[in-house]
Amino acid sequence: MDKNVMHILEKKLKSVKIEGFIINQGEKNVFEYLKNKKVKEKPSKVYSITKSIVSILIGIMIDKGLIQDIHSPIYNYFPELIKSSEKRKKEITIFHLLTMTSGFQVKKFQGSKNWVNFILEQPIIHNPGEIFQYNSGDSHLLSAIINKNYGNSYSCLC
């Protein structure tokens, strides 16, 4: 990476509220900006960035043929949906989860003992694909799909 570009980037990062920024190429960090040494040691709240990372991992899985395509029904990963009396749950695809158009009623699931089951048990209030509704539950189901296939090791996706 050009040193002049790195200098400009670092200057810009210092002018905004960014605590850390890393550019990785291959297995090597080619640029690293840390506001201070504590940044590496202190956990940071990442909020909804996780949704983007999960979407990227789903894309990698599709690219590697580990998921057929984004139109795969999620009952392939959650077979309990096949028995659901709510037919629309069987229509939900990975695409619907990626676009937050699953139709699931949005409720806080973080207090439940089993987040996946809690989300899957929510009623469908819109037909899948019809209405966007910001929904962390959809993203959590995507992470569960990744986890069901690969556990906590994502090295196979690299």
N, C-alpha and C positions, 0 to 999 in steps of 0.2 A: 504494500500500500504506500502510495506517495507520501513523503513526510510533510509536504505542504498541505495536502488534503487532511492528514491526521491532525495537524496543528489547527486548521480551520474547524474541523469537527470538534476537537477538544475545547476550543474557545466557545463554540456554540453550546456545547453541553454544559459548560460552566455558567452560561448565561440563563439557563433554564433549570427547573427543579428536577434534575435527573441525578440520582445518587450513583448509579453504575451503568456502564454501557460496554459491551464486549462484541467485537466482530471476530468470528471464528471462521477460518478457512481450512477445510480438511480437519485435521486434528490439532491445529495450531491457532492460538490466539494471535491475530495480526494487529489488533488494536484493543486496548483496554483503558477505560477511564473509570476511576473510582474517586468519588468526592472526598473520601478519607479512608483510612485503614479499617475503620469500624464497619464499613459497608460490607466487607466480605464476611464478617463474623455475625452481623446482626440480620436476623430474618426480616424480610420485607413483605408487606402485604402486596399481593399482585392482582387482587380483585379479578376482574374479568379477562385478564390476559390469558388465563387458563383456558378459556373457551377457544381462543385462537390457536393455542398450542395443541389442544385436543383435535381441532379441525385439521391442523397440519399433519398430525399423526394418522388420522383417518385417511387423508390423501396419500400419505406414504404407503399405508397398508393397501390401498387400492392400486397404486402404482406397482407395488411388488406382487400383486395378485393374491394378497392375503384376505382381501374382501373382494367379492365379485364386482360390485359397483355400488354407487350411491343409492341406487333404486332397490337394493336388497331389503326385503322386509325385516324389521327388527325381531320378529318372532323366530328368525333363524338363531338369534342369540338369547332370546328370552322365550323359550318354548311354552312357558305358562300362559302366554298371550293367546295361544291357539285355543285354549279351553275357555277363554273369556267370552262372556255372553254379549259383550260390547263388540260387535263386528268391526267397527271402525279401528279398534286397536290393532287388528290384523292387517290393516292397510298402511300402518305407519312404516316408513322406510328410513334408512340412514339419511337420505336427503331431507326428509321432514325434520329430523333432529338437528341437522346442520343448519337449516334455515329457520329453526324455531317455529315451525308450522305443524307440530305434531297434533295439536288440538287438545293436549292434556290441560286440565285445569291447573293453573299455577298456584302452588301452595308452598310454604316453607317446609322443606323436608329435612333440614339439618338437625332438627330435634328428634327425629325418629331413629329407631334402632337399626333399621335396614333401609337405607336411602333408596336403593333400587326398587325394592318391593313397594315402598311407600309411593314412589313416583308412578310405577306401573299400575297401582291400584286406584290412581286418581281418575275421576270421570273424564270422558272426552266431551268437551263443550263446543268444539268446532270440528268439521270434517278435516282430516289431515290434508295439508297443503293449501288450505283456503285462507287462513288468517295468521299473520305474524303476531306472535305474542312472546315478548322477552321472557325467557324461561331457563333458569339455571338447571332445572331438572332434565331438559333435553340434552344439555351438555354433559351432565353427569351420566346419563344413559350411554352416551358415546364413550365416555371414559370407562364405563363398565364393559362395553363391547371390547375395547382394547384390552382391558384387564382379564376378561374371560379367555381371550385368546393367548395372551402373552404374560400374564401375571404382572409382576412389578418390574420385569426386565424388558426394556425397550431396545436393547442393543441389537436385536434382530432387525430393527427397522432402519438401522444406520447403513 
